[in-house]
Amino acid sequence: MENTIVLNTTISADKDQVWNALTNPDKIEKYMFGSRCNSDWKPGSKTNFYITQDEEEITIVKGEVIRSEPGKLLEHTLFPAGSGIEDTLENYIVILYELEENDGETELTITQKGFKYVENGLQRYIDTQKGWKVALPKLKETAEKG
C-alpha cells in the first residue's frame, strides 16, 4: 500500500474561486457527499465535517487546520469520526491542497498522506481513492461555476 495519494487537476477558475470552493460550507456540501464544514480555516481551528440528519448535526470527519495561506495552500488533519477507530493523533491523516494560478486557470494539487501509519490504513486508502473519483469532478465543477 502506498502511503500517499496525490491528485492534480486544472480548474477553469481563478485561485480565489477555488479557495472559496474549498472553504465555503455551501460549496463543500456540493462535492463532499452532502457534508458541511464551518471553520475559519486558521491554524489550530477545528475542521469538523458534518451532515444534518433529523435536525441533528452528526460529525463524520474531524480534524484541525495545520497551515493556511488563503488562495495558496490549506493543510489539515482528517479522522473518520464514528468509525470505531481510536481517536488518537496517530490515527489522523493529513490533507494538503495547493493552488497555483496560471492565465486565469488554477492548478490544484491534493495530497493525502499517512495511510501506512494509521489504524485500518489500507481500507482508508482505498475508500479515499474511491471518494475522490466522485468528489474531484464535482469540486472542479463547483469552483468553475463560482
C-alpha positions in Angstrom: 0.0 0.0 0.0 1.2 3.5 -0.8 1.4 6.0 2.0 0.3 9.0 -0.1 -2.4 9.9 -2.6 -1.7 12.8 -5.0 -4.3 14.2 -7.3 -3.8 17.0 -9.8 -6.5 18.9 -11.8 -6.7 22.1 -13.8 -9.8 24.2 -12.9 -11.0 26.9 -15.2 -11.4 29.5 -12.4 -9.1 31.8 -10.6 -7.5 30.8 -7.3 -10.0 32.8 -5.2 -12.9 30.8 -6.7 -11.1 27.6 -6.0 -10.3 28.7 -2.5 -13.9 29.6 -1.9 -15.0 26.1 -3.1 -12.5 24.5 -0.6 -13.6 26.6 2.4 -17.2 27.7 1.9 -19.7 25.3 3.7 -22.3 25.8 1.0 -19.8 24.9 -1.7 -18.2 22.0 0.3 -21.7 20.4 0.6 -22.0 20.2 -3.2 -19.0 17.9 -3.7 -18.2 16.4 -0.3 -21.1 13.9 -0.1 -23.5 16.4 1.4 -21.3 17.2 4.4 -20.5 20.8 5.5 -17.6 22.3 7.4 -17.8 25.5 9.3 -14.3 26.7 10.0 -12.4 30.0 9.9 -9.6 27.9 8.3 -6.9 29.4 10.6 -4.1 27.2 12.1 -5.4 25.4 15.2 -9.1 25.7 14.1 -11.3 22.7 14.0 -12.3 21.2 10.6 -15.3 19.1 11.6 -17.3 17.9 8.6 -20.9 17.1 9.4 -24.2 16.1 7.9 -27.6 17.0 9.3 -30.0 14.2 10.0 -33.3 14.6 11.7 -32.3 18.2 12.6 -29.2 16.9 14.4 -25.6 17.6 13.3 -23.6 14.4 13.1 -19.8 14.8 12.7 -18.5 12.3 10.2 -14.9 13.6 9.8 -13.0 15.7 12.2 -9.7 17.5 12.1 -7.7 20.6 12.7 -6.0 23.2 10.4 -2.2 22.9 10.3 -1.4 25.6 7.8 -3.5 28.1 5.8 -2.5 30.7 3.2 -5.7 31.8 1.5 -5.6 31.3 -2.2 -2.4 29.3 -2.0 -2.5 26.4 0.4 -4.6 24.6 3.0 -3.4 21.8 5.2 -5.4 20.0 7.8 -5.8 16.6 9.5 -8.6 14.1 9.0 -10.1 11.5 11.2 -13.2 9.3 10.5 -15.5 10.1 13.5 -17.7 7.2 14.5 -15.6 4.6 12.7 -14.6 2.7 15.8 -11.0 3.6 15.3 -9.3 5.0 18.4 -9.3 8.8 18.3 -5.6 9.4 18.8 -3.2 11.7 17.0 -1.6 8.6 15.4 -4.8 7.8 13.6 -5.2 11.1 11.8 -4.1 11.5 8.2 -3.1 14.8 6.6 -4.5 16.5 3.5 -2.9 19.4 1.7 -4.5 21.5 -1.0 -2.0 23.6 -3.1 -3.3 26.2 -5.6 -1.3 27.8 -8.4 -3.0 30.2 -10.8 -1.8 30.4 -14.4 -3.6 32.5 -17.0 -7.0 32.5 -15.2 -6.9 28.8 -14.5 -5.9 27.1 -11.3 -3.7 24.0 -10.9 -5.0 22.2 -7.8 -2.8 19.5 -6.2 -4.4 17.5 -3.4 -2.0 15.4 -1.3 -3.2 13.0 1.4 -0.6 11.2 3.4 -0.2 9.0 6.5 -2.1 5.9 5.4 0.7 3.4 6.3 0.7 4.6 9.9 -3.0 4.8 10.8 -5.3 2.1 12.0 -7.2 0.5 9.1 -4.9 2.3 6.8 -5.4 0.1 3.7 -9.2 0.4 3.8 -8.9 4.2 4.4 -6.6 4.5 1.4 -9.0 2.5 -0.8 -12.0 4.5 0.4 -10.2 7.8 -0.1 -9.3 6.9 -3.7 -12.9 5.9 -4.4 -14.2 9.1 -2.8 -12.0 11.4 -4.8 -13.1 9.8 -8.0 -16.6 11.1 -7.3 -15.7 14.3 -5.4 -12.9 15.8 -7.6 -15.0 16.3 -10.7 -17.8 17.9 -8.5 -15.2 20.1 -6.8 -13.9 21.3 -10.2 -17.5 21.9 -11.4 -18.4 23.8 -8.2 -15.3 26.0 -8.4 -15.9 26.8 -12.1 -19.5 27.8 -11.5 -18.2 30.4 -8.9 
